[in-house]
Amino acid sequence: MNVPSALRSAADQLRLEWPDGQVTELSHIRLRAACPCSQCRAARLQGRIDTAPSEVRLRAINPQGYGVQLVFSDGHDRGIYPWSYLRGLA
């Protein structure tokens, strides 16, 4: 499993540093819009493209072993983002 060696949230970006030296920076808005929880995935599969509010920010980052649970300022906290999924969002 490819786990980031560093994970930080600053301003409106989540920064992941990978063991191979690659750095991934993802905006909080992009992360919220790409939430992998079942409710958000179902909405995307049904063709409903929900956009995240421009003011949404990360409030908490909770490591879960195989990924990370992200808690957003709009109260959404159901998605656990696997490391491979986060790397693929880059």
N, CA and C atoms as an extended XYZ file, in Angstrom:
270
Properties=species:S:1:pos:R:3:atomname:S:1:resname:S:1:resid:I:1 pbc="F F F"
N         0.853       -1.175        0.000 N   MET     1
C         0.000        0.000        0.000 CA  MET     1
C         0.897        1.236        0.000 C   MET     1
N         0.555        2.182       -0.824 N   ASN     2
C         1.322        3.407       -0.942 CA  ASN     2
C         0.695        4.472       -0.038 C   ASN     2
N         1.294        4.677        1.122 N   VAL     3
C         0.793        5.623        2.125 CA  VAL     3
C         1.644        6.881        2.066 C   VAL     3
N         1.020        8.072        2.099 N   PRO     4
C         1.831        9.293        2.048 CA  PRO     4
C         2.747        9.409        3.264 C   PRO     4
N         3.912        9.989        3.031 N   SER     5
C         4.859       10.196        4.116 CA  SER     5
C         4.534       11.468        4.888 C   SER     5
N         3.754       12.358        4.284 N   ALA     6
C         3.303       13.588        4.956 CA  ALA     6
C         1.938       13.977        4.404 C   ALA     6
N         1.109       14.525        5.272 N   LEU     7
C        -0.252       14.931        4.928 CA  LEU     7
C        -0.549       16.213        5.686 C   LEU     7
N        -0.849       17.290        4.941 N   ARG     8
C        -1.122       18.583        5.586 CA  ARG     8
C        -2.253       19.302        4.869 C   ARG     8
N        -3.012       20.030        5.633 N   SER     9
C        -4.021       20.909        5.062 CA  SER     9
C        -3.650       22.340        5.431 C   SER     9
N        -3.564       23.177        4.412 N   ALA    10
C        -3.254       24.597        4.622 CA  ALA    10
C        -4.092       25.410        3.653 C   ALA    10
N        -4.621       26.515        4.145 N   ALA    11
C        -5.489       27.379        3.338 CA  ALA    11
C        -6.616       26.533        2.763 C   ALA    11
N        -6.643       26.355        1.457 N   ASP    12
C        -7.728       25.588        0.842 CA  ASP    12
C        -7.212       24.364        0.087 C   ASP    12
N        -6.033       23.846        0.489 N   GLN    13
C        -5.412       22.709       -0.191 CA  GLN    13
C        -5.035       21.610        0.796 C   GLN    13
N        -5.185       20.373        0.352 N   LEU    14
C        -4.640       19.231        1.073 CA  LEU    14
C        -3.383       18.814        0.314 C   LEU    14
N        -2.277       18.732        1.019 N   ARG    15
C        -0.993       18.374        0.402 CA  ARG    15
C        -0.560       17.000        0.901 C   ARG    15
N        -0.318       16.104       -0.041 N   LEU    16
C         0.145       14.757        0.269 CA  LEU    16
C         1.523       14.579       -0.355 C   LEU    16
N         2.472       14.144        0.445 N   GLU    17
C         3.814       13.847       -0.038 CA  GLU    17
C         3.983       12.343       -0.007 C   GLU    17
N         4.325       11.766       -1.149 N   TRP    18
C         4.410       10.321       -1.295 CA  TRP    18
C         5.852        9.859       -1.156 C   TRP    18
N         6.063        8.607       -0.733 N   PRO    19
C         7.420        8.090       -0.538 CA  PRO    19
C         8.303        8.172       -1.788 C   PRO    19
N         7.708        8.158       -2.990 N   ASP    20
C         8.497        8.234       -4.220 CA  ASP    20
C         8.866        9.665       -4.606 C   ASP    20
N         8.507       10.632       -3.742 N   GLY    21
C         8.844       12.028       -3.998 CA  GLY    21
C         7.747       12.829       -4.676 C   GLY    21
N         6.724       12.165       -5.181 N   GLN    22
C         5.622       12.888       -5.816 CA  GLN    22
C         4.838       13.657       -4.754 C   GLN    22
N         4.370       14.837       -5.122 N   VAL    23
C         3.541       15.662       -4.242 CA  VAL    23
C         2.201       15.873       -4.925 C   VAL    23
N         1.132       15.653       -4.190 N   THR    24
C        -0.217       15.861       -4.690 CA  THR    24
C        -0.850       16.979       -3.882 C   THR    24
N        -1.395       17.974       -4.559 N   GLU    25
C        -2.139       19.044       -3.895 CA  GLU    25
C        -3.544       19.070       -4.466 C   GLU    25
N        -4.518       18.933       -3.580 N   LEU    26
C        -5.919       18.883       -3.981 CA  LEU    26
C        -6.695       19.945       -3.211 C   LEU    26
N        -7.511       20.696       -3.927 N   SER    27
C        -8.304       21.726       -3.240 CA  SER    27
C        -9.386       21.068       -2.393 C   SER    27
N        -9.760       21.736       -1.343 N   HIS    28
C       -10.832       21.229       -0.485 CA  HIS    28
C       -12.122       21.076       -1.284 C   HIS    28
N       -12.373       22.001       -2.208 N   ILE    29
C       -13.578       21.939       -3.045 CA  ILE    29
C       -13.552       20.680       -3.915 C   ILE    29
N       -12.421       20.404       -4.520 N   ARG    30
C       -12.284       19.207       -5.367 CA  ARG    30
C       -12.490       17.941       -4.542 C   ARG    30
N       -11.922       17.903       -3.365 N   LEU    31
C       -12.077       16.739       -2.499 CA  LEU    31
C       -13.532       16.534       -2.102 C   LEU    31
N       -14.205       17.609       -1.754 N   ARG    32
C       -15.618       17.494       -1.353 CA  ARG    32
C       -16.465       17.024       -2.524 C   ARG    32
N       -16.206       17.543       -3.711 N   ALA    33
C       -16.974       17.158       -4.899 CA  ALA    33
C       -16.702       15.709       -5.312 C   ALA    33
N       -15.542       15.178       -4.956 N   ALA    34
C       -15.165       13.813       -5.327 CA  ALA    34
C       -15.368       12.821       -4.183 C   ALA    34
N       -16.186       13.166       -3.212 N   CYS    35
C       -16.390       12.303       -2.051 CA  CYS    35
C       -16.768       10.889       -2.487 C   CYS    35
N       -16.080        9.871       -1.942 N   PRO    36
C       -16.362        8.499       -2.332 CA  PRO    36
C       -17.449        7.804       -1.503 C   PRO    36
N       -18.163        8.527       -0.642 N   CYS    37
C       -19.199        7.855        0.161 CA  CYS    37
C       -20.316        7.351       -0.759 C   CYS    37
N       -21.096        6.407       -0.287 N   SER    38
C       -22.125        5.784       -1.122 CA  SER    38
C       -23.166        6.785       -1.611 C   SER    38
N       -23.536        7.732       -0.786 N   GLN    39
C       -24.542        8.723       -1.186 CA  GLN    39
C       -24.020        9.606       -2.326 C   GLN    39
N       -22.802       10.076       -2.202 N   CYS    40
C       -22.223       10.937       -3.243 CA  CYS    40
C       -21.961       10.143       -4.522 C   CYS    40
N       -21.493        8.914       -4.387 N   ARG    41
C       -21.250        8.082       -5.576 CA  ARG    41
C       -22.554        7.800       -6.303 C   ARG    41
N       -23.606        7.491       -5.564 N   ALA    42
C       -24.906        7.218       -6.184 CA  ALA    42
C       -25.402        8.444       -6.947 C   ALA    42
N       -25.228        9.616       -6.377 N   ALA    43
C       -25.650       10.855       -7.049 CA  ALA    43
C       -24.891       11.028       -8.365 C   ALA    43
N       -23.585       10.772       -8.340 N   ARG    44
C       -22.801       10.911       -9.576 CA  ARG    44
C       -23.223        9.871      -10.610 C   ARG    44
N       -23.512        8.635      -10.184 N   LEU    45
C       -23.936        7.585      -11.117 CA  LEU    45
C       -25.293        7.892      -11.741 C   LEU    45
N       -26.126        8.629      -11.023 N   GLN    46
C       -27.440        9.009      -11.529 CA  GLN    46
C       -27.381       10.273      -12.375 C   GLN    46
N       -26.158       10.760      -12.605 N   GLY    47
C       -25.992       11.929      -13.459 CA  GLY    47
C       -26.157       13.248      -12.755 C   GLY    47
N       -26.377       13.199      -11.464 N   ARG    48
C       -26.460       14.453      -10.705 CA  ARG    48
C       -25.048       14.846      -10.328 C   ARG    48
N       -24.591       15.908      -10.886 N   ILE    49
C       -23.249       16.387      -10.589 CA  ILE    49
C       -23.386       17.478       -9.535 C   ILE    49
N       -23.147       17.119       -8.317 N   ASP    50
C       -23.214       18.097       -7.235 CA  ASP    50
C       -21.875       18.815       -7.149 C   ASP    50
N       -21.943       20.121       -7.077 N   THR    51
C       -20.720       20.886       -6.890 CA  THR    51
C       -20.636       21.274       -5.427 C   THR    51
N       -19.441       21.416       -4.963 N   ALA    52
C       -19.225       21.795       -3.572 CA  ALA    52
C       -19.268       23.315       -3.466 C   ALA    52
N       -19.755       23.824       -2.352 N   PRO    53
C       -19.757       25.270       -2.158 CA  PRO    53
C       -18.333       25.814       -2.203 C   PRO    53
N       -18.167       26.992       -2.775 N   SER    54
C       -16.823       27.554       -2.945 CA  SER    54
C       -16.144       27.859       -1.613 C   SER    54
N       -16.908       27.944       -0.545 N   GLU    55
C       -16.318       28.252        0.763 CA  GLU    55
C       -16.059       27.006        1.616 C   GLU    55
N       -16.302       25.807        1.079 N   VAL    56
C       -16.106       24.590        1.867 CA  VAL    56
C       -14.614       24.404        2.191 C   VAL    56
N       -14.351       23.993        3.419 N   ARG    57
C       -12.980       23.773        3.884 CA  ARG    57
C       -12.932       22.492        4.711 C   ARG    57
N       -11.742       21.924        4.809 N   LEU    58
C       -11.541       20.767        5.681 CA  LEU    58
C       -11.523       21.229        7.130 C   LEU    58
N       -12.220       20.506        7.984 N   ARG    59
C       -12.228       20.793        9.417 CA  ARG    59
C       -11.424       19.766       10.209 C   ARG    59
N       -11.351       18.546        9.672 N   ALA    60
C       -10.613       17.487       10.373 CA  ALA    60
C       -10.143       16.446        9.373 C   ALA    60
N        -9.016       15.834        9.698 N   ILE    61
C        -8.439       14.748        8.915 CA  ILE    61
C        -8.223       13.587        9.880 C   ILE    61
N        -8.931       12.488        9.646 N   ASN    62
C        -8.874       11.339       10.547 CA  ASN    62
C        -8.313       10.124        9.821 C   ASN    62
N        -7.053        9.755       10.059 N   PRO    63
C        -6.471        8.578        9.408 CA  PRO    63
C        -7.273        7.316        9.733 C   PRO    63
N        -7.432        6.457        8.724 N   GLN    64
C        -8.193        5.223        8.873 CA  GLN    64
C        -7.401        3.999        8.432 C   GLN    64
N        -6.090        4.088        8.400 N   GLY    65
C        -5.262        2.960        7.983 CA  GLY    65
C        -5.093        2.919        6.480 C   GLY    65
N        -6.133        2.484        5.759 N   TYR    66
C        -6.063        2.365        4.303 CA  TYR    66
C        -6.360        3.677        3.590 C   TYR    66
N        -6.696        4.706        4.362 N   GLY    67
C        -7.040        5.997        3.781 CA  GLY    67
C        -7.283        7.015        4.875 C   GLY    67
N        -8.125        7.979        4.565 N   VAL    68
C        -8.363        9.064        5.507 CA  VAL    68
C        -9.822        9.519        5.410 C   VAL    68
N       -10.414        9.777        6.571 N   GLN    69
C       -11.747       10.359        6.627 CA  GLN    69
C       -11.555       11.876        6.671 C   GLN    69
N       -12.238       12.568        5.761 N   LEU    70
C       -12.160       14.021        5.723 CA  LEU    70
C       -13.484       14.597        6.206 C   LEU    70
N       -13.403       15.540        7.119 N   VAL    71
C       -14.587       16.204        7.666 CA  VAL    71
C       -14.590       17.624        7.115 C   VAL    71
N       -15.694       17.995        6.471 N   PHE    72
C       -15.791       19.283        5.797 CA  PHE    72
C       -16.642       20.280        6.577 C   PHE    72
N       -16.436       21.537        6.285 N   SER    73
C       -17.140       22.622        6.984 CA  SER    73
C       -18.643       22.609        6.724 C   SER    73
N       -19.101       21.926        5.671 N   ASP    74
C       -20.549       21.832        5.429 CA  ASP    74
C       -21.171       20.670        6.206 C   ASP    74
N       -20.362       20.024        7.066 N   GLY    75
C       -20.859       18.946        7.912 CA  GLY    75
C       -20.698       17.560        7.312 C   GLY    75
N       -20.309       17.469        6.058 N   HIS    76
C       -20.171       16.163        5.405 CA  HIS    76
C       -18.936       15.450        5.946 C   HIS    76
N       -19.134       14.200        6.397 N   ASP    77
C       -18.022       13.449        6.983 CA  ASP    77
C       -18.117       11.950        6.720 C   ASP    77
N       -18.921       11.531        5.750 N   ARG    78
C       -19.158       10.103        5.538 CA  ARG    78
C       -18.131        9.420        4.654 C   ARG    78
N       -17.374       10.181        3.886 N   GLY    79
C       -16.452        9.545        2.944 CA  GLY    79
C       -15.112        9.200        3.558 C   GLY    79
N       -14.646        7.998        3.260 N   ILE    80
C       -13.272        7.635        3.586 CA  ILE    80
C       -12.551        7.519        2.247 C   ILE    80
N       -11.510        8.315        2.109 N   TYR    81
C       -10.760        8.424        0.873 CA  TYR    81
C        -9.555        7.486        0.936 C   TYR    81
N        -9.580        6.360        0.193 N   PRO    82
C        -8.410        5.480        0.177 CA  PRO    82
C        -7.205        6.222       -0.408 C   PRO    82
N        -6.010        5.835        0.032 N   TRP    83
C        -4.798        6.500       -0.456 CA  TRP    83
C        -4.711        6.444       -1.968 C   TRP    83
N        -5.013        5.303       -2.557 N   SER    84
C        -4.923        5.170       -4.021 CA  SER    84
C        -5.912        6.093       -4.720 C   SER    84
N        -7.084        6.294       -4.130 N   TYR    85
C        -8.083        7.198       -4.701 CA  TYR    85
C        -7.555        8.630       -4.684 C   TYR    85
N        -6.960        9.036       -3.560 N   LEU    86
C        -6.409       10.401       -3.457 CA  LEU    86
C        -5.292       10.603       -4.470 C   LEU    86
N        -4.450        9.615       -4.627 N   ARG    87
C        -3.358        9.766       -5.592 CA  ARG    87
C        -3.918        9.851       -7.004 C   ARG    87
N        -4.966        9.126       -7.277 N   GLY    88
C        -5.589        9.151       -8.599 CA  GLY    88
C        -6.315       10.446       -8.915 C   GLY    88
N        -6.702       11.206       -7.896 N   LEU    89
C        -7.377       12.481       -8.128 CA  LEU    89
C        -6.442       13.570       -8.641 C   LEU    89
N        -5.150       13.345       -8.514 N   ALA    90
C        -4.167       14.374       -8.904 CA  ALA    90
C        -4.242       14.675      -10.386 C   ALA    90
